[in-house]
Amino acid sequence: MHDRQVALVTGANKGIGLEVARQLGKRGMTALLGARDAERGKAAALRLREDGVDARFVRLDVTDGATIDAAARWIEAELGRLDVLVNNAGIALDMHKPSECNLDEVRQIYEVNVLGVVAITKAMLPLLRRAAPHARIVNVTSGLGSLTLNTDPSWEHGGVNVIGYTSSKAALNMVTVQLAKELRGTGIKVNAADPGYTATDLNNNTGTQTVAEGAESTVTLATLGDDGPTGGYFDRRGRVPW
Ligand SMILES: NC(=O)c1ccc[n+]([C@@H]2O[C@H](COP(=O)([O-])OP(=O)(O)OC[C@H]3O[C@@H](n4cnc5c(N)ncnc54)[C@H](OP(=O)(O)O)[C@@H]3O)[C@@H](O)[C@H]2O)c1
């Protein structure tokens, strides 16, 4: 079996995912960079290796079950372990107001942001269970998935009024809670991380935080001690209201 802890990060070829992989790698883990595009994924892994991280590219399109199964088999055969799963891949697409939403785009958002997470987690759980009680699962959600914040007219992002992205992240929050409930007896912790508004391609780099700041909550939850929380929703400052 591979001697270092192994972390798989989906959508890790750029943005917050790449930075999470870099930071986990800097902590001594082998960082598996999941990416749907081989060229982009290999280039990202090379960048991290040049930065001293044991980084490896894994082809992974979270909407394609064949790549998910192949990735699980490859991790099992090559490394024989998986300690951390970061479900980071996400898309925003449809940014129209609810009455004008594009249903095809809303479906695509759900495929990636919700069903993709469910599929990857199911496929990786047998490996993660072997790393129990130390295994960690982090679902990268958003403050835009909070029902409480979205119903507060004074919230700084209260002007956002879209159906696809926001409801997909609210659904992901519930996926997190249900999974954490099932795994409570195993020691495996499952939490939702809100990166905060971070400059990446997702928002045409309009975010006000750096990717290092955006990665913080996810890295904290991926490296929780055994006394850490499970089934929670956190940004880098602390708990986020559901
Ligand atoms: N940036 C923010 O302000 C912010 C705030 C709250 C939450 N988030 C969340 O943080 C996560 C990372 O977002 P980001 O800001 O870093 O965005 P980003 O720079 O656009 O990165 C998104 C990543 O997801 C990948 N991806 C998209 N669809 C995929 C699929 N079907 N299979 C595999 N990978 C796929 C992308 O790959 P390609 O390069 O191939 O497209 C890319 O690597 C997302 O879940 C997002 O919702 C971001």
Ligand as a Chemical Component Dictionary entry (heavy atoms), coordinates in Angstrom:
data_LIG
# 
_chem_comp.id                   LIG 
_chem_comp.type                 NON-POLYMER 
_chem_comp.pdbx_formal_charge   0 
_chem_comp.three_letter_code    LIG 
# 
loop_
_chem_comp_atom.comp_id 
_chem_comp_atom.atom_id 
_chem_comp_atom.alt_atom_id 
_chem_comp_atom.type_symbol 
_chem_comp_atom.charge 
_chem_comp_atom.model_Cartn_x 
_chem_comp_atom.model_Cartn_y 
_chem_comp_atom.model_Cartn_z 
_chem_comp_atom.pdbx_ordinal 
LIG N1  N1  N 0  -15.330 30.901 -6.997  1  
LIG C1  C1  C 0  -16.247 31.164 -6.066  2  
LIG O1  O1  O 0  -16.497 32.335 -5.695  3  
LIG C2  C2  C 0  -17.016 30.049 -5.425  4  
LIG C3  C3  C 0  -17.856 30.358 -4.352  5  
LIG C4  C4  C 0  -18.580 29.350 -3.748  6  
LIG C5  C5  C 0  -18.440 28.047 -4.197  7  
LIG N2  N2  N 1  -17.614 27.756 -5.246  8  
LIG C6  C6  C 0  -17.496 26.356 -5.660  9  
LIG O2  O2  O 0  -16.135 25.988 -5.675  10 
LIG C7  C7  C 0  -15.928 24.911 -6.590  11 
LIG C8  C8  C 0  -14.759 25.230 -7.509  12 
LIG O3  O3  O 0  -15.131 26.347 -8.292  13 
LIG P1  P1  P 0  -14.069 27.390 -8.899  14 
LIG O4  O4  O 0  -14.515 28.722 -8.466  15 
LIG O5  O5  O -1 -12.686 26.939 -8.645  16 
LIG O6  O6  O 0  -14.460 27.262 -10.448 17 
LIG P2  P2  P 0  -13.589 26.980 -11.765 18 
LIG O7  O7  O 0  -12.307 27.731 -11.720 19 
LIG O8  O8  O 0  -14.547 27.220 -12.879 20 
LIG O9  O9  O 0  -13.248 25.431 -11.635 21 
LIG C9  C9  C 0  -14.241 24.458 -11.761 22 
LIG C10 C10 C 0  -13.579 23.118 -11.961 23 
LIG O10 O10 O 0  -14.608 22.121 -12.097 24 
LIG C11 C11 C 0  -14.314 21.347 -13.251 25 
LIG N3  N3  N 0  -15.479 20.688 -13.821 26 
LIG C12 C12 C 0  -16.589 21.242 -14.340 27 
LIG N4  N4  N 0  -17.402 20.285 -14.809 28 
LIG C13 C13 C 0  -16.792 19.094 -14.580 29 
LIG C14 C14 C 0  -17.105 17.740 -14.830 30 
LIG N5  N5  N 0  -18.231 17.394 -15.455 31 
LIG N6  N6  N 0  -16.239 16.781 -14.445 32 
LIG C15 C15 C 0  -15.077 17.120 -13.833 33 
LIG N7  N7  N 0  -14.705 18.383 -13.582 34 
LIG C16 C16 C 0  -15.565 19.353 -13.957 35 
LIG C17 C17 C 0  -13.668 22.342 -14.209 36 
LIG O11 O11 O 0  -12.995 21.658 -15.260 37 
LIG P3  P3  P 0  -12.774 22.328 -16.727 38 
LIG O12 O12 O 0  -11.565 23.210 -16.625 39 
LIG O13 O13 O 0  -12.569 21.121 -17.595 40 
LIG O14 O14 O 0  -14.019 23.096 -17.051 41 
LIG C18 C18 C 0  -12.736 23.059 -13.239 42 
LIG O15 O15 O 0  -11.590 22.289 -12.999 43 
LIG C19 C19 C 0  -17.273 24.729 -7.318  44 
LIG O16 O16 O 0  -17.972 23.661 -6.757  45 
LIG C20 C20 C 0  -17.986 26.047 -7.060  46 
LIG O17 O17 O 0  -19.386 25.913 -7.118  47 
LIG C21 C21 C 0  -16.889 28.733 -5.858  48 
# 
loop_
_chem_comp_bond.comp_id 
_chem_comp_bond.atom_id_1 
_chem_comp_bond.atom_id_2 
_chem_comp_bond.value_order 
_chem_comp_bond.pdbx_ordinal 
LIG N1  C1  SING 1  
LIG C1  O1  DOUB 2  
LIG C1  C2  SING 3  
LIG C2  C3  SING 4  
LIG C2  C21 DOUB 5  
LIG C3  C4  DOUB 6  
LIG C4  C5  SING 7  
LIG C5  N2  DOUB 8  
LIG N2  C6  SING 9  
LIG N2  C21 SING 10 
LIG C6  O2  SING 11 
LIG C6  C20 SING 12 
LIG O2  C7  SING 13 
LIG C7  C8  SING 14 
LIG C7  C19 SING 15 
LIG C8  O3  SING 16 
LIG O3  P1  SING 17 
LIG P1  O4  DOUB 18 
LIG P1  O5  SING 19 
LIG P1  O6  SING 20 
LIG O6  P2  SING 21 
LIG P2  O7  DOUB 22 
LIG P2  O8  SING 23 
LIG P2  O9  SING 24 
LIG O9  C9  SING 25 
LIG C9  C10 SING 26 
LIG C10 O10 SING 27 
LIG C10 C18 SING 28 
LIG O10 C11 SING 29 
LIG C11 N3  SING 30 
LIG C11 C17 SING 31 
LIG N3  C12 SING 32 
LIG N3  C16 SING 33 
LIG C12 N4  DOUB 34 
LIG N4  C13 SING 35 
LIG C13 C14 SING 36 
LIG C13 C16 DOUB 37 
LIG C14 N5  SING 38 
LIG C14 N6  DOUB 39 
LIG N6  C15 SING 40 
LIG C15 N7  DOUB 41 
LIG N7  C16 SING 42 
LIG C17 O11 SING 43 
LIG C17 C18 SING 44 
LIG O11 P3  SING 45 
LIG P3  O12 DOUB 46 
LIG P3  O13 SING 47 
LIG P3  O14 SING 48 
LIG C18 O15 SING 49 
LIG C19 O16 SING 50 
LIG C19 C20 SING 51 
LIG C20 O17 SING 52 
# 
